[in-house]
């Protein structure tokens, strides 16, 4: 996770949702992570305010 968000420590996920084509996870700072379950890569990050 630190390679995707290098300025933050390892953050705990608050919620994870698993669909067929995507894993969605949020952390305690309301940042959203969209993970491809086949490649295990973070496809998109939405930073909450």
N, C-alpha and C positions, 0 to 999 in steps of 0.2 A: 504494500500500500504506500509505503514511503516514496517509491519511485513515481507514483501517479500524483501524490500530494506531498512534495518534498519539504514543505514548511510546517508540517504538522506531525506530531507523534502518532504512533499507531492508535487509531480511534476505534472504540467499540461500536458495533452496529446496534442501532436501536430497533430496527425492523428490517426483515428481509422477506421479499415476495418472489416466488419461483413460478415462472411461466414456461411454456415450451421453448421459446426462443430467447428468453431474457431473464436475468436475475436482477431485481431491483433492491438496493440496500440503502438505508439512511443511517447517518451517525447522529451523535448527540448535538452536533452543530447544524443540523438540518441540511447537510449536504447529501445529495442523491447520487448514487453510483449505479450505472447500468452496465451489467456484466454479461458477456456472451458465454453461455454455459459450455459451448463446444470448444472454443479457443481459450477459455478462462481469462480473457483479457477484459479490462475495463474499457468499454466503448465510449462512454460519455460520463462527465461529471457535472452536476449542477450544484453550485455553491449557494447555500441559503444565506439570508441576511438576518 
